[in-house]
Amino acid sequence: MNSSRSEAAVTSSSVATRPPGTPAGVPVSDVDPFSIEFFEDPHRIHDELREAGPVVWLSRHGIFAVARYQEVYDVLHDWQTFCSSRGVGLSDFAKEKPWRPPSLVLETDPPEHDRARAVLNRVLSATVMKELRPRMIAAADAKVGELIERRTFDGIADLAQAFPMSVFPDAVGLRADGREHLLPYAGVAFNAFGPDNDLRRRALASVAPHVAWVTEQCQRENLAPGGLGAAVHAASDTGAIRSEEATLLVRSLLTAGIDTTVNGIGAAIYCLARFPEQWRKLRQDSTLARAAFEETLRYASPVQTFFRTTTRPVEVEGVTIPAGQKVLLFLGAANRDPERWDDPDEVRVDRPDADRHLQFGGGVHHCMGTHLARLQAEVALGALVALDDLAPAGEPVWSERMVIRGLQRFDITFRPRTP
């Protein structure tokens, strides 16, 4: 591994002078990680933040941040010190009322978190994924079969969005009408994690119809028997959770099960079209589909940031963070840390340790939808090898979002694969 990092190497303009009130002994940056400009190309800033030190003070928002792999990993695995129950966004639930009831898995800590997690562990078990797999393979093959009739397609709308939206709502047991609310609702949920800027205000101003539909759909009587949603509600019959908690858990499925999967598949398409030699490797060996997904999540991490809040004063590599402080975790920066990976700015679909990325979090809050996301992405990429000479047909258009870095449009050109 490369190990020549030097805190003194940072000279970029993003490293600010020390404004009044800045904690002593910590590097300062004036970068705004919630701006549209940041999300268009965050990697230069990631490099600067990693070089600045193990902990950085973000002066625009008055928060601590960590961007190196080891520190991000350590924070994720210490929920007792870095809690989620005060919110995983900038808002502190101990001081502010959340815009919606908190998630029982994302925004709670043990022991409350453990009850909800146990239910979702059963609902999203390996056995359930095995049962869903044939249906998803057939749907992915059908979706790619439609694309073969064209010479170009939008990798986001026509595949990254279209495939999960064709299988996931059915798996949950949602009714057919109104599914157009799913992606906007998830988008609002992630935008709400940021500060009170224009993006967040616009998102919350438009959320009412999406919240109404999702809330109604999460009710037991509106979910089809035999689906994932019905299975969550069945747990309330045993006393594992209360009925109102089951509704919130189904909501968590809808928030995390669509948006992050869509952007994860989009990231994979983006990378494979831009790295033709890696696309050829996958075409030659479609069993690399899972590994390719892990590597593209590492390289083009959709989930860029999440917060934790300190429960006590804690020292991180010589920097003391007081109790009650928000700490921003730069997951995207950690996933390209040269101290963790050789040549981190290259895509290698056969990278042996790519699945050690932090895109799914870690510790007790490791993403519950990991198995489902991996299943959908693996079968989508496995079906995509029916296309040959995959290449960009234009510049990517990035979504105007916070937290999630995803593509709004990415046109692809190809030719059908010859036998």
Secondary structure, DSSP 8 states (H G I E B T S, - for coil): ------GGG---TTS----TT--TTS-EE---TTSHHHHHS-HHHHHHHHHH-SSEEETTTTEEEE-SHHHHHHHHT-TTTEESTT-SSSS-TTTS--SS---TTTS--TTHHHHHHHHHHHHT-HHHHHHHHHHHHHHHHHHHHHHTTSSEEETIIIIIIHHHHHHHHHHHT--STTGGGHHHHHHHHHHTTS-SSHHHHHHHHT-HHHHHHHHHHTSGGGS-TTSHHHHHHHHHHTTSS-HHHHHHHHHHHHHHHHHHHHHHHHHHHHHHHH-HHHHHHHHH-GGGHHHHHHHHHHHT-SB-EEEEEESS-EEETTEEE-TT-EEEEEHHHHTT-TTTSSSTTS--TT-TTGGG-STT--GGG--TTHHHHHHHHHHHHHHHTTEEEEEESS--EE---SSB--EEE-EEEEEE---
